[in-house]
């Protein structure tokens, strides 16, 4: 289902369903306790990082959201692009630089 990617200052109610999704953020990056049934306020922006080998990458599907202070690079070009409406490859976008 849809997931929520937290931003600095956002609050979520911790439930049994989302506890494990946000537990790593609270413990490993923000060093705060997290409890089911209580609201949690995020201290940083987080990102979903996808590997370039989407079928076999250890990326955010494996280790979760990435805090803003862990990002040390910048995207420079479009590796692959799919049209969300048709599912077809957008060949005109592939390998174009990102402005």
N, CA, C and O atoms as a GROMACS GRO file, in nm:
protein
  396
    1UNK      N    1   0.082  -0.120   0.000
    1UNK     CA    2   0.000   0.000   0.000
    1UNK      C    3   0.084   0.124   0.000
    1UNK      O    4   0.207   0.116   0.000
    2UNK      N    5   0.021   0.236   0.000
    2UNK     CA    6   0.098   0.360   0.004
    2UNK      C    7   0.172   0.375   0.137
    2UNK      O    8   0.122   0.334   0.242
    3UNK      N    9   0.289   0.433   0.130
    3UNK     CA   10   0.365   0.462   0.252
    3UNK      C   11   0.385   0.612   0.262
    3UNK      O   12   0.380   0.683   0.161
    4UNK      N   13   0.408   0.660   0.380
    4UNK     CA   14   0.432   0.801   0.404
    4UNK      C   15   0.581   0.820   0.429
    4UNK      O   16   0.639   0.755   0.515
    5UNK      N   17   0.642   0.910   0.352
    5UNK     CA   18   0.784   0.941   0.371
    5UNK      C   19   0.791   1.066   0.457
    5UNK      O   20   0.744   1.172   0.415
    6UNK      N   21   0.847   1.058   0.577
    6UNK     CA   22   0.842   1.168   0.672
    6UNK      C   23   0.926   1.289   0.634
    6UNK      O   24   1.031   1.277   0.571
    7UNK      N   25   0.876   1.404   0.673
    7UNK     CA   26   0.946   1.531   0.656
    7UNK      C   27   0.964   1.595   0.794
    7UNK      O   28   0.890   1.565   0.888
    8UNK      N   29   1.062   1.683   0.804
    8UNK     CA   30   1.094   1.749   0.930
    8UNK      C   31   0.970   1.821   0.985
    8UNK      O   32   0.904   1.897   0.914
    9UNK      N   33   0.940   1.794   1.112
    9UNK     CA   34   0.828   1.860   1.177
    9UNK      C   35   0.695   1.788   1.162
    9UNK      O   36   0.598   1.822   1.230
   10UNK      N   37   0.688   1.688   1.074
   10UNK     CA   38   0.565   1.612   1.056
   10UNK      C   39   0.541   1.520   1.176
   10UNK      O   40   0.634   1.474   1.241
   11UNK      N   41   0.414   1.496   1.202
   11UNK     CA   42   0.374   1.409   1.313
   11UNK      C   43   0.292   1.293   1.259
   11UNK      O   44   0.204   1.313   1.176
   12UNK      N   45   0.322   1.172   1.306
   12UNK     CA   46   0.240   1.055   1.272
   12UNK      C   47   0.202   0.985   1.403
   12UNK      O   48   0.278   0.985   1.500
   13UNK      N   49   0.083   0.927   1.402
   13UNK     CA   50   0.042   0.845   1.515
   13UNK      C   51   0.102   0.707   1.494
   13UNK      O   52   0.083   0.646   1.389
   14UNK      N   53   0.174   0.657   1.593
   14UNK     CA   54   0.238   0.526   1.580
   14UNK      C   55   0.134   0.418   1.610
   14UNK      O   56   0.071   0.416   1.716
   15UNK      N   57   0.120   0.328   1.514
   15UNK     CA   58   0.025   0.217   1.525
   15UNK      C   59   0.102   0.086   1.515
   15UNK      O   60   0.221   0.084   1.487
   16UNK      N   61   0.031  -0.023   1.538
   16UNK     CA   62   0.094  -0.154   1.521
   16UNK      C   63   0.136  -0.175   1.376
   16UNK      O   64   0.235  -0.244   1.349
   17UNK      N   65   0.063  -0.117   1.282
   17UNK     CA   66   0.093  -0.134   1.140
   17UNK      C   67   0.219  -0.057   1.097
   17UNK      O   68   0.294  -0.105   1.012
   18UNK      N   69   0.243   0.062   1.154
   18UNK     CA   70   0.357   0.142   1.108
   18UNK      C   71   0.475   0.145   1.205
   18UNK      O   72   0.577   0.208   1.177
   19UNK      N   73   0.462   0.079   1.318
   19UNK     CA   74   0.569   0.080   1.420
   19UNK      C   75   0.704   0.040   1.362
   19UNK      O   76   0.803   0.112   1.381
   20UNK      N   77   0.709  -0.072   1.291
   20UNK     CA   78   0.838  -0.121   1.239
   20UNK      C   79   0.890  -0.034   1.126
   20UNK      O   80   1.011  -0.032   1.102
   21UNK      N   81   0.804   0.037   1.057
   21UNK     CA   82   0.846   0.126   0.949
   21UNK      C   83   0.922   0.247   1.004
   21UNK      O   84   1.020   0.292   0.943
   22UNK      N   85   0.878   0.299   1.117
   22UNK     CA   86   0.939   0.420   1.172
   22UNK      C   87   1.032   0.394   1.291
   22UNK      O   88   1.099   0.486   1.338
   23UNK      N   89   1.038   0.272   1.340
   23UNK     CA   90   1.124   0.240   1.455
   23UNK      C   91   1.271   0.267   1.426
   23UNK      O   92   1.343   0.321   1.510
   24UNK      N   93   1.317   0.228   1.307
   24UNK     CA   94   1.458   0.251   1.271
   24UNK      C   95   1.491   0.400   1.270
   24UNK      O   96   1.598   0.440   1.317
   25UNK      N   97   1.402   0.481   1.216
   25UNK     CA   98   1.425   0.626   1.214
   25UNK      C   99   1.443   0.677   1.357
   25UNK      O  100   1.540   0.747   1.387
   26UNK      N  101   1.350   0.641   1.443
   26UNK     CA  102   1.353   0.690   1.580
   26UNK      C  103   1.478   0.644   1.655
   26UNK      O  104   1.542   0.724   1.723
   27UNK      N  105   1.513   0.518   1.642
   27UNK     CA  106   1.626   0.462   1.717
   27UNK      C  107   1.762   0.496   1.657
   27UNK      O  108   1.852   0.538   1.730
   28UNK      N  109   1.778   0.477   1.528
   28UNK     CA  110   1.910   0.488   1.465
   28UNK      C  111   1.950   0.630   1.427
   28UNK      O  112   2.068   0.664   1.426
   29UNK      N  113   1.851   0.714   1.394
   29UNK     CA  114   1.884   0.847   1.342
   29UNK      C  115   1.846   0.962   1.435
   29UNK      O  116   1.916   1.063   1.440
   30UNK      N  117   1.737   0.947   1.508
   30UNK     CA  118   1.691   1.058   1.592
   30UNK      C  119   1.709   1.030   1.741
   30UNK      O  120   1.692   1.120   1.823
   31UNK      N  121   1.743   0.906   1.776
   31UNK     CA  122   1.775   0.867   1.914
   31UNK      C  123   1.662   0.904   2.012
   31UNK      O  124   1.686   0.954   2.122
   32UNK      N  125   1.539   0.877   1.968
   32UNK     CA  126   1.422   0.904   2.052
   32UNK      C  127   1.340   0.777   2.066
   32UNK      O  128   1.341   0.692   1.977
   33UNK      N  129   1.269   0.762   2.179
   33UNK     CA  130   1.183   0.645   2.195
   33UNK      C  131   1.059   0.656   2.106
   33UNK      O  132   1.015   0.766   2.072
   34UNK      N  133   1.005   0.542   2.068
   34UNK     CA  134   0.884   0.536   1.987
   34UNK      C  135   0.791   0.435   2.052
   34UNK      O  136   0.833   0.325   2.088
   35UNK      N  137   0.663   0.473   2.066
   35UNK     CA  138   0.567   0.385   2.133
   35UNK      C  139   0.437   0.379   2.054
   35UNK      O  140   0.391   0.480   2.002
   36UNK      N  141   0.380   0.261   2.047
   36UNK     CA  142   0.251   0.243   1.982
   36UNK      C  143   0.145   0.321   2.060
   36UNK      O  144   0.140   0.316   2.183
   37UNK      N  145   0.061   0.394   1.985
   37UNK     CA  146  -0.045   0.472   2.047
   37UNK      C  147  -0.008   0.615   2.079
   37UNK      O  148  -0.090   0.691   2.129
   38UNK      N  149   0.117   0.653   2.052
   38UNK     CA  150   0.163   0.789   2.078
   38UNK      C  151   0.206   0.856   1.949
   38UNK      O  152   0.252   0.789   1.857
   39UNK      N  153   0.191   0.989   1.939
   39UNK     CA  154   0.238   1.060   1.820
   39UNK      C  155   0.390   1.069   1.819
   39UNK      O  156   0.454   1.072   1.924
   40UNK      N  157   0.446   1.074   1.701
   40UNK     CA  158   0.592   1.090   1.685
   40UNK      C  159   0.618   1.207   1.592
   40UNK      O  160   0.558   1.215   1.486
   41UNK      N  161   0.707   1.298   1.632
   41UNK     CA  162   0.742   1.414   1.551
   41UNK      C  163   0.882   1.392   1.494
   41UNK      O  164   0.976   1.367   1.569
   42UNK      N  165   0.896   1.402   1.362
   42UNK     CA  166   1.024   1.378   1.295
   42UNK      C  167   1.112   1.503   1.302
   42UNK      O  168   1.065   1.615   1.286
   43UNK      N  169   1.241   1.480   1.325
   43UNK     CA  170   1.337   1.590   1.338
   43UNK      C  171   1.409   1.622   1.207
   43UNK      O  172   1.471   1.727   1.195
   44UNK      N  173   1.403   1.531   1.110
   44UNK     CA  174   1.472   1.552   0.982
   44UNK      C  175   1.381   1.515   0.866
   44UNK      O  176   1.278   1.449   0.883
   45UNK      N  177   1.421   1.559   0.747
   45UNK     CA  178   1.358   1.511   0.624
   45UNK      C  179   1.417   1.375   0.590
   45UNK      O  180   1.535   1.350   0.614
   46UNK      N  181   1.334   1.289   0.534
   46UNK     CA  182   1.379   1.156   0.493
   46UNK      C  183   1.349   1.134   0.346
   46UNK      O  184   1.260   1.198   0.289
   47UNK      N  185   1.423   1.043   0.285
   47UNK     CA  186   1.411   1.017   0.142
   47UNK      C  187   1.402   0.867   0.117
   47UNK      O  188   1.451   0.786   0.196
   48UNK      N  189   1.339   0.833   0.006
   48UNK     CA  190   1.331   0.695  -0.041
   48UNK      C  191   1.436   0.682  -0.150
   48UNK      O  192   1.426   0.751  -0.252
   49UNK      N  193   1.535   0.598  -0.131
   49UNK     CA  194   1.644   0.582  -0.228
   49UNK      C  195   1.627   0.448  -0.300
   49UNK      O  196   1.611   0.344  -0.237
   50UNK      N  197   1.632   0.455  -0.434
   50UNK     CA  198   1.613   0.335  -0.516
   50UNK      C  199   1.744   0.305  -0.587
   50UNK      O  200   1.805   0.395  -0.646
   51UNK      N  201   1.787   0.180  -0.582
   51UNK     CA  202   1.910   0.140  -0.649
   51UNK      C  203   1.895   0.134  -0.799
   51UNK      O  204   1.783   0.130  -0.851
   52UNK      N  205   2.006   0.134  -0.870
   52UNK     CA  206   2.002   0.133  -1.016
   52UNK      C  207   1.969  -0.005  -1.072
   52UNK      O  208   1.938  -0.017  -1.191
   53UNK      N  209   1.976  -0.107  -0.991
   53UNK     CA  210   1.936  -0.242  -1.034
   53UNK      C  211   1.807  -0.272  -0.959
   53UNK      O  212   1.808  -0.344  -0.859
   54UNK      N  213   1.695  -0.218  -1.008
   54UNK     CA  214   1.572  -0.215  -0.929
   54UNK      C  215   1.519  -0.352  -0.889
   54UNK      O  216   1.443  -0.361  -0.793
   55UNK      N  217   1.557  -0.458  -0.959
   55UNK     CA  218   1.509  -0.591  -0.922
   55UNK      C  219   1.600  -0.662  -0.822
   55UNK      O  220   1.561  -0.763  -0.764
   56UNK      N  221   1.721  -0.609  -0.803
   56UNK     CA  222   1.816  -0.678  -0.716
   56UNK      C  223   1.907  -0.577  -0.645
   56UNK      O  224   2.029  -0.593  -0.646
   57UNK      N  225   1.848  -0.474  -0.585
   57UNK     CA  226   1.927  -0.373  -0.516
   57UNK      C  227   1.897  -0.375  -0.367
   57UNK      O  228   1.783  -0.395  -0.325
   58UNK      N  229   2.000  -0.354  -0.288
   58UNK     CA  230   1.981  -0.329  -0.146
   58UNK      C  231   1.963  -0.178  -0.133
   58UNK      O  232   2.061  -0.104  -0.124
   59UNK      N  233   1.839  -0.133  -0.133
   59UNK     CA  234   1.807   0.009  -0.129
   59UNK      C  235   1.703   0.032  -0.020
   59UNK      O  236   1.696  -0.046   0.074
   60UNK      N  237   1.623   0.137  -0.030
   60UNK     CA  238   1.527   0.167   0.075
   60UNK      C  239   1.425   0.057   0.097
   60UNK      O  240   1.362   0.051   0.203
   61UNK      N  241   1.407  -0.031   0.001
   61UNK     CA  242   1.320  -0.146   0.024
   61UNK      C  243   1.382  -0.240   0.125
   61UNK      O  244   1.312  -0.317   0.190
   62UNK      N  245   1.514  -0.235   0.138
   62UNK     CA  246   1.588  -0.323   0.230
   62UNK      C  247   1.618  -0.253   0.363
   62UNK      O  248   1.591  -0.309   0.469
   63UNK      N  249   1.674  -0.130   0.357
   63UNK     CA  250   1.716  -0.064   0.480
   63UNK      C  251   1.634   0.056   0.520
   63UNK      O  252   1.671   0.123   0.617
   64UNK      N  253   1.526   0.088   0.451
   64UNK     CA  254   1.436   0.193   0.496
   64UNK      C  255   1.471   0.332   0.446
   64UNK      O  256   1.554   0.348   0.356
   65UNK      N  257   1.408   0.430   0.505
   65UNK     CA  258   1.426   0.570   0.464
   65UNK      C  259   1.566   0.619   0.497
   65UNK      O  260   1.630   0.570   0.590
   66UNK      N  261   1.613   0.716   0.419
   66UNK     CA  262   1.746   0.773   0.438
   66UNK      C  263   1.730   0.916   0.491
   66UNK      O  264   1.661   0.996   0.430
   67UNK      N  265   1.795   0.949   0.605
   67UNK     CA  266   1.785   1.085   0.657
   67UNK      C  267   1.866   1.181   0.571
   67UNK      O  268   1.964   1.143   0.507
   68UNK      N  269   1.822   1.307   0.572
   68UNK     CA  270   1.885   1.408   0.487
   68UNK      C  271   2.036   1.421   0.510
   68UNK      O  272   2.110   1.448   0.416
   69UNK      N  273   2.082   1.402   0.633
   69UNK     CA  274   2.225   1.420   0.661
   69UNK      C  275   2.311   1.301   0.617
   69UNK      O  276   2.432   1.303   0.634
   70UNK      N  277   2.249   1.198   0.560
   70UNK     CA  278   2.324   1.084   0.507
   70UNK      C  279   2.340   1.088   0.355
   70UNK      O  280   2.406   1.002   0.298
   71UNK      N  281   2.283   1.186   0.291
   71UNK     CA  282   2.292   1.197   0.145
   71UNK      C  283   2.415   1.279   0.110
   71UNK      O  284   2.428   1.394   0.152
   72UNK      N  285   2.506   1.219   0.033
   72UNK     CA  286   2.633   1.285   0.005
   72UNK      C  287   2.658   1.306  -0.144
   72UNK      O  288   2.769   1.344  -0.182
   73UNK      N  289   2.561   1.284  -0.226
   73UNK     CA  290   2.580   1.301  -0.370
   73UNK      C  291   2.464   1.376  -0.430
   73UNK      O  292   2.373   1.420  -0.361
   74UNK      N  293   2.470   1.389  -0.561
   74UNK     CA  294   2.364   1.458  -0.634
   74UNK      C  295   2.340   1.383  -0.764
   74UNK      O  296   2.434   1.344  -0.833
   75UNK      N  297   2.213   1.363  -0.796
   75UNK     CA  298   2.180   1.299  -0.924
   75UNK      C  299   2.224   1.388  -1.039
   75UNK      O  300   2.210   1.510  -1.032
   76UNK      N  301   2.278   1.327  -1.144
   76UNK     CA  302   2.328   1.408  -1.256
   76UNK      C  303   2.261   1.376  -1.388
   76UNK      O  304   2.262   1.460  -1.478
   77UNK      N  305   2.203   1.256  -1.402
   77UNK     CA  306   2.133   1.225  -1.526
   77UNK      C  307   2.024   1.122  -1.503
   77UNK      O  308   2.025   1.052  -1.402
   78UNK      N  309   1.932   1.114  -1.596
   78UNK     CA  310   1.820   1.020  -1.588
   78UNK      C  311   1.864   0.888  -1.646
   78UNK      O  312   1.898   0.880  -1.764
   79UNK      N  313   1.864   0.784  -1.565
   79UNK     CA  314   1.908   0.653  -1.608
   79UNK      C  315   1.798   0.577  -1.680
   79UNK      O  316   1.824   0.509  -1.780
   80UNK      N  317   1.674   0.588  -1.629
   80UNK     CA  318   1.562   0.514  -1.686
   80UNK      C  319   1.435   0.590  -1.655
   80UNK      O  320   1.423   0.650  -1.548
   81UNK      N  321   1.339   0.590  -1.748
   81UNK     CA  322   1.216   0.665  -1.727
   81UNK      C  323   1.098   0.590  -1.785
   81UNK      O  324   1.099   0.548  -1.901
   82UNK      N  325   0.994   0.574  -1.702
   82UNK     CA  326   0.872   0.505  -1.744
   82UNK      C  327   0.755   0.602  -1.736
   82UNK      O  328   0.742   0.675  -1.638
   83UNK      N  329   0.671   0.602  -1.836
   83UNK     CA  330   0.550   0.684  -1.835
   83UNK      C  331   0.450   0.619  -1.739
   83UNK      O  332   0.408   0.506  -1.762
   84UNK      N  333   0.412   0.690  -1.631
   84UNK     CA  334   0.321   0.629  -1.534
   84UNK      C  335   0.183   0.597  -1.591
   84UNK      O  336   0.116   0.506  -1.542
   85UNK      N  337   0.141   0.670  -1.692
   85UNK     CA  338   0.008   0.647  -1.750
   85UNK      C  339   0.004   0.520  -1.836
   85UNK      O  340  -0.089   0.440  -1.825
   86UNK      N  341   0.105   0.504  -1.922
   86UNK     CA  342   0.102   0.391  -2.015
   86UNK      C  343   0.192   0.275  -1.975
   86UNK      O  344   0.173   0.162  -2.021
   87UNK      N  345   0.290   0.302  -1.887
   87UNK     CA  346   0.385   0.199  -1.849
   87UNK      C  347   0.497   0.180  -1.950
   87UNK      O  348   0.585   0.096  -1.932
   88UNK      N  349   0.493   0.258  -2.058
   88UNK     CA  350   0.596   0.248  -2.161
   88UNK      C  351   0.723   0.324  -2.125
   88UNK      O  352   0.721   0.414  -2.041
   89UNK      N  353   0.831   0.289  -2.189
   89UNK     CA  354   0.960   0.355  -2.166
   89UNK      C  355   0.959   0.490  -2.237
   89UNK      O  356   0.919   0.500  -2.353
   90UNK      N  357   1.004   0.594  -2.166
   90UNK     CA  358   1.016   0.728  -2.225
   90UNK      C  359   1.159   0.744  -2.276
   90UNK      O  360   1.244   0.801  -2.207
   91UNK      N  361   1.184   0.695  -2.396
   91UNK     CA  362   1.318   0.693  -2.454
   91UNK      C  363   1.379   0.832  -2.464
   91UNK      O  364   1.501   0.846  -2.451
   92UNK      N  365   1.298   0.934  -2.487
   92UNK     CA  366   1.350   1.070  -2.504
   92UNK      C  367   1.409   1.127  -2.375
   92UNK      O  368   1.481   1.227  -2.380
   93UNK      N  369   1.381   1.068  -2.260
   93UNK     CA  370   1.433   1.116  -2.131
   93UNK      C  371   1.559   1.043  -2.086
   93UNK      O  372   1.637   1.098  -2.008
   94UNK      N  373   1.580   0.922  -2.134
   94UNK     CA  374   1.691   0.840  -2.086
   94UNK      C  375   1.825   0.904  -2.121
   94UNK      O  376   1.848   0.946  -2.234
   95UNK      N  377   1.914   0.910  -2.022
   95UNK     CA  378   2.050   0.966  -2.029
   95UNK      C  379   2.054   1.116  -2.046
   95UNK      O  380   2.161   1.171  -2.075
   96UNK      N  381   1.941   1.185  -2.029
   96UNK     CA  382   1.943   1.332  -2.028
   96UNK      C  383   1.994   1.380  -1.893
   96UNK      O  384   1.973   1.314  -1.791
   97UNK      N  385   2.062   1.494  -1.892
   97UNK     CA  386   2.112   1.547  -1.767
   97UNK      C  387   1.997   1.607  -1.687
   97UNK      O  388   1.894   1.645  -1.743
   98UNK      N  389   2.017   1.615  -1.557
   98UNK     CA  390   1.919   1.674  -1.468
   98UNK      C  391   1.964   1.815  -1.438
   98UNK      O  392   2.077   1.838  -1.393
   99UNK      N  393   1.878   1.909  -1.462
   99UNK     CA  394   1.912   2.051  -1.440
   99UNK      C  395   1.899   2.087  -1.295
   99UNK      O  396   1.923   2.202  -1.257
   0.00000   0.00000   0.00000
